[in-house]
Amino acid sequence: MLKHRGFPGRLPGTDFQFIIRRANKKGATPLVRRERFHDRKPVDKRADAAFLAALIAHFGDEPFPRGNLDAGRLSWLLGREVVAVGKLDPTDYEQLLRVDMKRAEAGFPELFAEEAPEFDWDEAGWDDEDPDAEADDR
C-alpha cells in the first residue's frame, strides 16, 4: 500500500481521519459511494471540504493511487468530486482516482473562492515521519 507522504492525517481539531497508517490484513475497506444529505452536520461538511482541499493541493487534477487514503472519507466524495480512472475496483489500494475539478467546484464552490477557507494542517500533528515505518518493513 502506497503511503502518501505529506498528506494531512486528519482534520485539525477533530478525529476525522484522512489517511490510515497501515494496510488492513483482511484487505482494503471497500469504497462505496455515500449519499450526502442536506441535513448533515456542519463539521461533517467541513471534513468533506477539508479532505477535498487536501486532495486538490496534493494531487491537483492528476490521477493518484488510493494508497493509504481513508476509505470512509473517499466514499463521501466518490462518484462526484472524486472519480475512478478506468473501472473501479473498490477493494484495491492501487486503484487510480482523480479529482474532477468541475464537479469539485460545483460541489464545494467555497474552495475555489478568492477567500477560500484555510485549514491549519500544521496543527494536525502529522508529519512526514512514520512512527510505524520499522513495523511496516518487517
DOVOMAR-771618 format. One record per atom (N, C-alpha, C): z, y, x; atom name; residue number from 1. Coordinates in steps of 0.05 Angstrom, whole numbers, always signed. Atoms other than C-alpha are relative to their C-alpha. Layout:
N
Z | Y | X | CA | NUM
...
This chain:
138
+0 | -24 | +17 | N | 1
+0 | +0 | +0 | CA | 1
+0 | +25 | +18 | C | 1
+2 | -25 | -15 | N | 2
-21 | +67 | +28 | CA | 2
+22 | +19 | -8 | C | 2
-20 | -20 | +6 | N | 3
+34 | +118 | +33 | CA | 3
-12 | +27 | +5 | C | 3
+11 | -27 | -2 | N | 4
+13 | +189 | +20 | CA | 4
+20 | +18 | +14 | C | 4
-19 | -17 | -16 | N | 5
+50 | +226 | +76 | CA | 5
-3 | +29 | -8 | C | 5
+0 | -28 | +6 | N | 6
+69 | +297 | +60 | CA | 6
-1 | +6 | -30 | C | 6
+1 | -4 | +29 | N | 7
+63 | +287 | -16 | CA | 7
+29 | +3 | -9 | C | 7
-27 | -3 | +9 | N | 8
+125 | +312 | -53 | CA | 8
+11 | -25 | -13 | C | 8
-12 | +24 | +10 | N | 9
+173 | +257 | -71 | CA | 9
+8 | +2 | -29 | C | 9
-9 | -4 | +27 | N | 10
+197 | +287 | -136 | CA | 10
-2 | +29 | -8 | C | 10
-2 | -27 | +9 | N | 11
+201 | +349 | -178 | CA | 11
+27 | +11 | +9 | C | 11
-25 | -11 | -10 | N | 12
+253 | +393 | -144 | CA | 12
+20 | +5 | -23 | C | 12
-22 | -5 | +19 | N | 13
+320 | +395 | -180 | CA | 13
+1 | -21 | -23 | C | 13
+0 | +21 | +21 | N | 14
+304 | +333 | -223 | CA | 14
-2 | -27 | +12 | C | 14
+4 | +28 | -9 | N | 15
+299 | +258 | -219 | CA | 15
-28 | -10 | -7 | C | 15
+27 | +8 | +5 | N | 16
+225 | +258 | -238 | CA | 16
-14 | -7 | +26 | C | 16
+12 | +8 | -25 | N | 17
+195 | +218 | -181 | CA | 17
-30 | +1 | -1 | C | 17
+29 | -1 | -2 | N | 18
+124 | +226 | -157 | CA | 18
-11 | -22 | +17 | C | 18
+9 | +22 | -17 | N | 19
+120 | +171 | -105 | CA | 19
+21 | -22 | +1 | C | 19
-19 | +22 | -3 | N | 20
+151 | +103 | -93 | CA | 20
+2 | -5 | +30 | C | 20
-4 | +4 | -28 | N | 21
+179 | +82 | -26 | CA | 21
-13 | -26 | +10 | C | 21
+11 | +26 | -9 | N | 22
+154 | +10 | -23 | CA | 22
-15 | -14 | -23 | C | 22
+16 | +15 | +20 | N | 23
+105 | -36 | -59 | CA | 23
+19 | -19 | -15 | C | 23
-15 | +19 | +17 | N | 24
+132 | -78 | -116 | CA | 24
-8 | -28 | +8 | C | 24
+5 | +27 | -9 | N | 25
+138 | -150 | -94 | CA | 25
-15 | -16 | -22 | C | 25
+13 | +14 | +22 | N | 26
+114 | -173 | -163 | CA | 26
-28 | +11 | -6 | C | 26
+26 | -13 | +5 | N | 27
+51 | -129 | -159 | CA | 27
+4 | +28 | -10 | C | 27
-1 | -28 | +8 | N | 28
+35 | -58 | -176 | CA | 28
+5 | +3 | -30 | C | 28
-4 | -6 | +28 | N | 29
+61 | -30 | -241 | CA | 29
-26 | +10 | -12 | C | 29
+26 | -8 | +12 | N | 30
+1 | -24 | -287 | CA | 30
-1 | +29 | -8 | C | 30
+6 | -27 | +10 | N | 31
-29 | +44 | -301 | CA | 31
-9 | -3 | -29 | C | 31
+7 | +0 | +28 | N | 32
-32 | +56 | -376 | CA | 32
+0 | +28 | -10 | C | 32
+2 | -27 | +10 | N | 33
-56 | +119 | -409 | CA | 33
+22 | +4 | -21 | C | 33
-22 | -6 | +18 | N | 34
+4 | +150 | -444 | CA | 34
-8 | +25 | -17 | C | 34
+6 | -22 | +18 | N | 35
-4 | +196 | -504 | CA | 35
+20 | +22 | +4 | C | 35
-18 | -23 | -3 | N | 36
+24 | +266 | -494 | CA | 36
+1 | +15 | -27 | C | 36
-3 | -14 | +26 | N | 37
+51 | +294 | -559 | CA | 37
+10 | +28 | +5 | C | 37
-7 | -28 | -3 | N | 38
+62 | +368 | -571 | CA | 38
+30 | +6 | +0 | C | 38
-29 | -5 | +1 | N | 39
+137 | +360 | -582 | CA | 39
+15 | -11 | +24 | C | 39
-14 | +9 | -25 | N | 40
+151 | +334 | -511 | CA | 40
+18 | +21 | +10 | C | 40
-19 | -19 | -11 | N | 41
+209 | +366 | -476 | CA | 41
-13 | +17 | +22 | C | 41
+11 | -18 | -20 | N | 42
+193 | +426 | -432 | CA | 42
+2 | -11 | +29 | C | 42
-3 | +10 | -27 | N | 43
+220 | +391 | -370 | CA | 43
-21 | -23 | +5 | C | 43
+21 | +21 | -4 | N | 44
+171 | +332 | -382 | CA | 44
-27 | +13 | +5 | C | 44
+25 | -14 | -4 | N | 45
+114 | +381 | -388 | CA | 45
-2 | +13 | +28 | C | 45
-1 | -12 | -27 | N | 46
+136 | +416 | -324 | CA | 46
-4 | -22 | +21 | C | 46
+4 | +22 | -19 | N | 47
+138 | +349 | -288 | CA | 47
-29 | -8 | +1 | C | 47
+28 | +6 | +0 | N | 48
+67 | +334 | -310 | CA | 48
-16 | +22 | +15 | C | 48
+14 | -23 | -13 | N | 49
+44 | +404 | -287 | CA | 49
+5 | -1 | +30 | C | 49
-6 | +1 | -29 | N | 50
+80 | +397 | -220 | CA | 50
-14 | -23 | +14 | C | 50
+13 | +23 | -12 | N | 51
+52 | +328 | -207 | CA | 51
-30 | +6 | +3 | C | 51
+29 | -7 | -2 | N | 52
-19 | +352 | -223 | CA | 52
-5 | +21 | +21 | C | 52
+3 | -21 | -20 | N | 53
-9 | +414 | -180 | CA | 53
+2 | -13 | +28 | C | 53
-2 | +14 | -26 | N | 54
+13 | +368 | -122 | CA | 54
-25 | -16 | +6 | C | 54
+25 | +16 | -4 | N | 55
-48 | +323 | -132 | CA | 55
-23 | +19 | +8 | C | 55
+21 | -19 | -6 | N | 56
-94 | +384 | -131 | CA | 56
+4 | +11 | +28 | C | 56
-6 | -12 | -26 | N | 57
-60 | +414 | -70 | CA | 57
-5 | -21 | +22 | C | 57
+2 | +21 | -21 | N | 58
-61 | +347 | -32 | CA | 58
-28 | -11 | +2 | C | 58
+26 | +13 | +0 | N | 59
-129 | +319 | -53 | CA | 59
-24 | +17 | -10 | C | 59
+21 | -16 | +12 | N | 60
-168 | +373 | -89 | CA | 60
-15 | -17 | -21 | C | 60
+15 | +16 | +19 | N | 61
-225 | +341 | -128 | CA | 61
-12 | -25 | +14 | C | 61
+10 | +23 | -15 | N | 62
-237 | +287 | -75 | CA | 62
+14 | -26 | -10 | C | 62
-12 | +26 | +7 | N | 63
-225 | +213 | -91 | CA | 63
+23 | -7 | +19 | C | 63
-24 | +8 | -15 | N | 64
-158 | +185 | -68 | CA | 64
+9 | -27 | -10 | C | 64
-11 | +26 | +9 | N | 65
-126 | +116 | -69 | CA | 65
+26 | +4 | -14 | C | 65
-25 | -2 | +14 | N | 66
-69 | +105 | -117 | CA | 66
+24 | -2 | +19 | C | 66
-21 | +3 | -20 | N | 67
-25 | +81 | -60 | CA | 67
+28 | +0 | -12 | C | 67
-28 | +0 | +8 | N | 68
+48 | +98 | -69 | CA | 68
+6 | +21 | -22 | C | 68
-5 | -19 | +22 | N | 69
+38 | +148 | -126 | CA | 69
+13 | -14 | -23 | C | 69
-15 | +12 | +21 | N | 70
+85 | +134 | -183 | CA | 70
-18 | -7 | -25 | C | 70
+16 | +9 | +22 | N | 71
+51 | +93 | -239 | CA | 71
+6 | +15 | -26 | C | 71
-8 | -14 | +24 | N | 72
+91 | +127 | -294 | CA | 72
-11 | +28 | -1 | C | 72
+10 | -28 | -2 | N | 73
+73 | +197 | -271 | CA | 73
-30 | +1 | -3 | C | 73
+29 | +1 | +2 | N | 74
+0 | +178 | -262 | CA | 74
-9 | -6 | -29 | C | 74
+8 | +8 | +27 | N | 75
-2 | +147 | -331 | CA | 75
+0 | +23 | -20 | C | 75
+0 | -23 | +18 | N | 76
+14 | +214 | -365 | CA | 76
-25 | +16 | +3 | C | 76
+24 | -16 | -5 | N | 77
-49 | +243 | -334 | CA | 77
-26 | -17 | -2 | C | 77
+22 | +19 | -2 | N | 78
-94 | +181 | -333 | CA | 78
-19 | +3 | -24 | C | 78
+20 | -1 | +21 | N | 79
-159 | +185 | -372 | CA | 79
-5 | +28 | -10 | C | 79
+5 | -29 | +7 | N | 80
-154 | +261 | -378 | CA | 80
-4 | +15 | +26 | C | 80
+2 | -16 | -25 | N | 81
-138 | +302 | -316 | CA | 81
-5 | -18 | +25 | C | 81
+4 | +19 | -22 | N | 82
-138 | +240 | -270 | CA | 82
-17 | -22 | -11 | C | 82
+18 | +21 | +9 | N | 83
-196 | +192 | -276 | CA | 83
-5 | -20 | +22 | C | 83
+6 | +20 | -19 | N | 84
-214 | +127 | -243 | CA | 84
-28 | +4 | +12 | C | 84
+26 | +0 | -13 | N | 85
-271 | +125 | -193 | CA | 85
-10 | -29 | -3 | C | 85
+9 | +27 | +5 | N | 86
-311 | +65 | -217 | CA | 86
+17 | -12 | -23 | C | 86
-15 | +14 | +20 | N | 87
-279 | +13 | -262 | CA | 87
+29 | -1 | +7 | C | 87
-29 | -1 | -5 | N | 88
-204 | +20 | -269 | CA | 88
+12 | -28 | +2 | C | 88
-17 | +24 | -3 | N | 89
-161 | -37 | -242 | CA | 89
+28 | +11 | +0 | C | 89
-26 | -13 | +3 | N | 90
-93 | -16 | -268 | CA | 90
+22 | -10 | +18 | C | 90
-21 | +11 | -17 | N | 91
-54 | -60 | -220 | CA | 91
-7 | -1 | +30 | C | 91
+9 | +0 | -28 | N | 92
-89 | -44 | -155 | CA | 92
+9 | +25 | +15 | C | 92
-9 | -23 | -15 | N | 93
-55 | +0 | -104 | CA | 93
-23 | +14 | +14 | C | 93
+23 | -11 | -13 | N | 94
-124 | +11 | -73 | CA | 94
-19 | +15 | -19 | C | 94
+17 | -12 | +20 | N | 95
-154 | +38 | -138 | CA | 95
-5 | +29 | +7 | C | 95
+7 | -28 | -5 | N | 96
-192 | +103 | -125 | CA | 96
+2 | +16 | -26 | C | 96
-3 | -19 | +22 | N | 97
-175 | +161 | -171 | CA | 97
-10 | +27 | +10 | C | 97
+6 | -28 | -7 | N | 98
-195 | +234 | -173 | CA | 98
+9 | +18 | -22 | C | 98
-7 | -20 | +20 | N | 99
-174 | +297 | -208 | CA | 99
-25 | +12 | -11 | C | 99
+22 | -13 | +14 | N | 100
-224 | +321 | -260 | CA | 100
+8 | +29 | -4 | C | 100
-9 | -28 | -1 | N | 101
-218 | +396 | -246 | CA | 101
-4 | +14 | -27 | C | 101
+6 | -13 | +26 | N | 102
-250 | +418 | -312 | CA | 102
+21 | -8 | -21 | C | 102
-21 | +10 | +19 | N | 103
-202 | +375 | -353 | CA | 103
+27 | +10 | +9 | C | 103
-26 | -10 | -9 | N | 104
-144 | +396 | -309 | CA | 104
+4 | +29 | -8 | C | 104
-3 | -28 | +7 | N | 105
-158 | +469 | -321 | CA | 105
+3 | +3 | -31 | C | 105
-3 | -2 | +29 | N | 106
-166 | +457 | -396 | CA | 106
+28 | -9 | -9 | C | 106
-26 | +10 | +8 | N | 107
-101 | +417 | -400 | CA | 107
+23 | +15 | +11 | C | 107
-21 | -15 | -13 | N | 108
-60 | +459 | -353 | CA | 108
-10 | +27 | +11 | C | 108
+11 | -25 | -9 | N | 109
-90 | +529 | -351 | CA | 109
+19 | +17 | +17 | C | 109
-20 | -16 | -15 | N | 110
-26 | +558 | -322 | CA | 110
-2 | -6 | +30 | C | 110
+3 | +7 | -28 | N | 111
-40 | +521 | -256 | CA | 111
-23 | +15 | +13 | C | 111
+23 | -14 | -11 | N | 112
-105 | +560 | -248 | CA | 112
+1 | +30 | -4 | C | 112
-3 | -29 | +5 | N | 113
-80 | +628 | -269 | CA | 113
+7 | +15 | +26 | C | 113
-7 | -16 | -24 | N | 114
-70 | +685 | -219 | CA | 114
+29 | -2 | +6 | C | 114
-29 | +2 | -3 | N | 115
+5 | +680 | -230 | CA | 115
+8 | -29 | -5 | C | 115
-6 | +28 | +3 | N | 116
+7 | +604 | -223 | CA | 116
+29 | -6 | +6 | C | 116
-28 | +7 | -6 | N | 117
+76 | +572 | -225 | CA | 117
+2 | -11 | +28 | C | 117
-5 | +10 | -27 | N | 118
+106 | +556 | -157 | CA | 118
+21 | -22 | -2 | C | 118
-19 | +22 | -1 | N | 119
+141 | +491 | -143 | CA | 119
+11 | -1 | +28 | C | 119
-13 | -1 | -26 | N | 120
+191 | +493 | -86 | CA | 120
+2 | -28 | +12 | C | 120
+0 | +28 | -10 | N | 121
+171 | +428 | -53 | CA | 121
+19 | -4 | +23 | C | 121
-19 | +3 | -22 | N | 122
+216 | +443 | +7 | CA | 122
+28 | -9 | -10 | C | 122
-26 | +8 | +11 | N | 123
+277 | +434 | -39 | CA | 123
+0 | -29 | -9 | C | 123
+1 | +27 | +10 | N | 124
+253 | +365 | -59 | CA | 124
+14 | -20 | +18 | C | 124
-15 | +18 | -18 | N | 125
+289 | +336 | +1 | CA | 125
-17 | -23 | +11 | C | 125
+18 | +20 | -9 | N | 126
+228 | +297 | +22 | CA | 126
-15 | +11 | +25 | C | 126
+15 | -9 | -23 | N | 127
+195 | +300 | +89 | CA | 127
-20 | -23 | +8 | C | 127
+20 | +20 | -8 | N | 128
+141 | +261 | +127 | CA | 128
+13 | -24 | +13 | C | 128
-13 | +23 | -12 | N | 129
+192 | +215 | +157 | CA | 129
+7 | -20 | -21 | C | 129
-6 | +21 | +19 | N | 130
+202 | +148 | +122 | CA | 130
+23 | -16 | +10 | C | 130
-23 | +15 | -10 | N | 131
+272 | +120 | +129 | CA | 131
-3 | -30 | -2 | C | 131
+4 | +29 | +3 | N | 132
+246 | +52 | +108 | CA | 132
-24 | -10 | +17 | C | 132
+24 | +7 | -15 | N | 133
+188 | +51 | +158 | CA | 133
+4 | -26 | +16 | C | 133
-5 | +25 | -15 | N | 134
+220 | -3 | +201 | CA | 134
+1 | -24 | -19 | C | 134
-2 | +22 | +19 | N | 135
+236 | -46 | +140 | CA | 135
-27 | -7 | -11 | C | 135
+27 | +6 | +10 | N | 136
+164 | -39 | +115 | CA | 136
-17 | -15 | +20 | C | 136
+17 | +13 | -20 | N | 137
+136 | -63 | +181 | CA | 137
+8 | -29 | +6 | C | 137
-9 | +28 | -6 | N | 138
+174 | -129 | +181 | CA | 138
-17 | -20 | -14 | C | 138
